[in-house]
Amino acid sequence: MVYADGAALDAYTGQPGPPGVDRLLARASELIDYATFGKIDPNNEEHLAAAEKAVCAQVEQWLSMDESIDVTGKPAAFSIGNFSMTFGAHAREPNRLAPRARSYLLLAGLLHRGVSIR
């Protein structure tokens, strides 16, 4: 299920989406389903609203940082003039979920927050 459309993304970012935005929205929706272990209830308005915002936030991050960051992860090193910096072994692990997307999903109770004992 695709949780957001081009109009929702335009409203979220305040600018028109790029050509091919439907592909990005579909991929972001797949990532949201993966992150939530498929817990989004299509009959729950709070779930759908959080999923829509999360998809828009994910696409916004991909548009600002390039979608390939989801595949390749953060850079392992960079240089500016004479300054260079190398990150540890985990630097190349992908940042799968945009921070804002994570926030929307956490507030709706759709992400795992640890062990719960009742």
VMD Tcl script that draws the C-alpha trace (Angstrom):
set ca {
  {0.00 0.00 0.00}
  {1.31 3.46 -0.89}
  {0.63 5.77 2.06}
  {1.15 9.17 0.38}
  {0.60 10.67 -3.04}
  {2.22 13.53 -4.90}
  {-0.25 16.08 -3.48}
  {0.56 15.03 0.10}
  {4.29 15.33 -0.62}
  {3.84 18.76 -2.21}
  {1.90 19.93 0.86}
  {4.50 18.45 3.22}
  {7.55 19.97 1.52}
  {5.91 23.15 0.25}
  {7.16 22.58 -3.28}
  {6.29 20.37 -6.23}
  {7.82 16.91 -6.30}
  {10.22 15.82 -9.03}
  {9.31 13.70 -12.04}
  {9.00 10.05 -11.04}
  {7.91 10.90 -7.51}
  {5.40 8.03 -7.52}
  {8.30 5.54 -7.56}
  {9.87 7.26 -4.54}
  {6.57 7.30 -2.67}
  {6.09 3.59 -3.35}
  {9.62 2.75 -2.17}
  {9.25 4.89 0.92}
  {5.95 3.14 1.70}
  {7.72 -0.23 1.41}
  {10.39 1.00 3.83}
  {7.73 2.22 6.28}
  {6.00 -1.17 6.13}
  {9.35 -2.87 6.77}
  {10.21 -0.57 9.70}
  {6.82 -1.10 11.33}
  {6.74 -4.86 10.71}
  {3.49 -4.32 8.78}
  {1.66 -3.02 11.88}
  {-0.08 -0.15 10.08}
  {-3.83 -0.74 10.33}
  {-5.53 0.69 7.23}
  {-8.70 1.21 9.31}
  {-6.87 3.32 11.92}
  {-6.79 7.02 10.95}
  {-3.88 7.74 13.34}
  {-1.81 4.99 11.73}
  {-2.58 6.24 8.22}
  {-1.78 9.86 9.11}
  {1.53 8.84 10.69}
  {2.38 6.64 7.71}
  {1.62 9.43 5.26}
  {3.83 11.90 7.15}
  {6.58 9.29 7.51}
  {6.55 8.54 3.78}
  {6.73 12.25 2.97}
  {9.59 12.73 5.45}
  {11.46 9.78 3.95}
  {11.09 11.07 0.40}
  {12.08 14.56 1.55}
  {15.32 13.13 2.98}
  {16.00 11.17 -0.19}
  {15.45 14.31 -2.28}
  {17.82 16.36 -0.13}
  {20.54 13.72 0.31}
  {20.05 11.51 -2.76}
  {18.11 8.28 -2.61}
  {21.31 6.23 -2.86}
  {22.07 7.03 0.83}
  {19.47 4.35 1.63}
  {21.48 1.80 -0.32}
  {25.08 2.83 0.29}
  {24.84 4.39 3.74}
  {26.73 7.38 5.03}
  {30.11 8.18 3.54}
  {33.01 6.38 5.25}
  {35.31 9.38 4.83}
  {35.39 12.92 3.51}
  {37.91 15.70 2.88}
  {37.66 19.49 2.83}
  {40.89 21.16 1.80}
  {43.65 19.83 4.06}
  {41.17 18.40 6.55}
  {40.06 14.79 6.17}
  {37.99 12.56 8.41}
  {37.43 8.80 8.39}
  {34.55 7.20 10.28}
  {34.49 3.82 12.00}
  {33.44 0.53 10.47}
  {29.73 1.20 10.98}
  {29.71 4.43 9.00}
  {28.66 2.64 5.83}
  {25.55 1.11 7.36}
  {22.52 2.68 5.68}
  {20.43 5.26 7.48}
  {17.29 3.39 6.58}
  {14.68 5.62 8.19}
  {14.69 9.42 8.13}
  {14.70 10.92 11.64}
  {11.38 12.71 11.09}
  {9.81 9.55 9.70}
  {10.97 7.68 12.80}
  {9.42 10.35 15.04}
  {6.02 10.17 13.35}
  {5.95 6.39 13.59}
  {7.13 6.32 17.22}
  {4.44 8.79 18.31}
  {1.77 6.62 16.67}
  {3.09 3.53 18.49}
  {4.17 1.85 15.26}
  {7.84 1.26 16.04}
  {9.33 -1.17 18.53}
  {10.54 0.68 21.63}
  {11.98 -2.21 23.59}
  {10.68 -4.93 25.87}
  {7.33 -4.47 27.57}
  {6.39 -6.58 30.58}
  {2.80 -6.58 31.80}
}
mol new
graphics top color blue
foreach p $ca { graphics top sphere $p radius 0.5 }
foreach p [lrange $ca 0 end-1] q [lrange $ca 1 end] { graphics top cylinder $p $q radius 0.2 }
display resetview
